[in-house]
Amino acid sequence: MDLLFFSFALKNIFRNKWRSTFIIVLLVIGVFALFASVTSSEISGILLDKMINGSIGNTSFGDNNNFSSLMENYSNLDYSSLNSSDLDTENSSVNTGIFANFNGSNPLNNSNISSIEDLRKEMTEGIKTLFFYLTVFLVIMGSLVIMIAMLKAVGERTREIGVLKSIGWTNSRVSGLILLESIFQLFIAWIVVIILLLILYVMNGQSINESFVNTLHMNMDIVYRIFAITFLTSLLVPIIGVIIPLLKAFRIKPSEAMRYE
Amino acid sequence: MISIRNLTKIYDKGRTIALNKVDLDVEDGEFVSIMGTSGSGKSTLLNMIGGLDVPNEGTVDVMGENLSKMNLSRYRRETVGFVFQLHNLVPNLTCVENVELPLFGSARSSEMKSRAMDLLKAVGLDQYSNKHPNKLSGGQMQRVAIARALVNNPKIILADEPTGQLDSENSDLIMDLLQEKQKETNAALIVVTHDFEIAKRAERIIKIRDGQIEES
């Protein structure tokens, strides 16, 4: 692919600054939301794991630092007089999920939950499912916004697309240009997200190592994984978002585009 | 070079007959002008020859090959050079980049640049190569558009009212340039125009009315 092709795509982004800024801001919000979703999902997994097997950083769970003993304490309570708001608020992460709405019944007596292991699996699966749907929702919403913005962009450039086709550009080249513009916008959004994250860490007075890795006993592999999953998921947004605009560009006939004002 | 037989184009689900059984032959290196009133079908005919539109009936053969069986993108890229009434330059690209556009994918970057610069020099605009089209006058923009149309050494140059937006001085300049380049390359030049002064420069004037060739 030629350098001029990249330069053309970049110039197109900066041609309409307002529209590009609008798309990039939306992408930044989308990437942030995806990042938060993936990070929360990863942290939730670690929290559950640590709750079962021991302590999380400086937080302890009873004398045995053990989730099983914690659950035993819960199972000895008289649940008939309690509501969800009465549960131990110190361990808020335990007050969520299936505990949030037990309203008077012992969750451990639920016929679907035969053991602590089942409970852990159910909670883990529940959290994973929740974050999966959240991520799908964010990808769909982001794609819709990109699609609307790109449809407008393709509409405004009908004549230009017609000219490009009339001088021999193929549909694949025209669509490659539109897709490349969209990916460039995503990269710009990513740069903004990374700068914002760095600013947040600096303002917080902590390094990534201190805030993420030490506190949550995460290793850097998990941090890299979070970034990788977020990046790959966010790539879907512009790709899905430009499918319909690309089909529209495909259908533009050069002779009709020439008459377009 | 170009052989058109029984060419028919119908728009609006049969309500508008833009071209009605048109027959036309154009030889190598020939300069033909097409005249007619608005809506007579002259631009439609040019679009059919340039592969920008497809007929409902009839055939367009170029160098013995039927256009309907050809890869039209390739045909437009390698065989045809188009000059439009409204120059149609890409506003956010410089003049030299606009001239390079048809060469995307078929030439190396250095070769593209060198050919584009040669053409800009030929149309007298090499000093504007890094300027954007909005910094140029109407006549200068049309000269850049001519450079873009010629950069792939086309065998057919099609010009749809190339002087429609220009004053008489610039019109003469543009037509001189087109004819000069046509003679250099021995390409067929087909110009659609309202202007008889422009049309009479051609070796042959074709008058078209209601989608049919009236006289040739």
Interface residues (C-beta under 8 A of the other chain):
Chain A: D2 L3 L4 F5 S7 F8 K11 N12 F14 R15 R159 E160 V163 L164 K165 S166 I167 G168 W169 T170 N171 R173 K253 P254 S255 M258
Chain B: T44 N47 G50 L52 D53 S73 R74 Y75 R76 R77 E78 F82 F84 N88 V90 P91 N92 L93 E97 E100 L101 P102 F104 G105 S109 M112 R148 N152
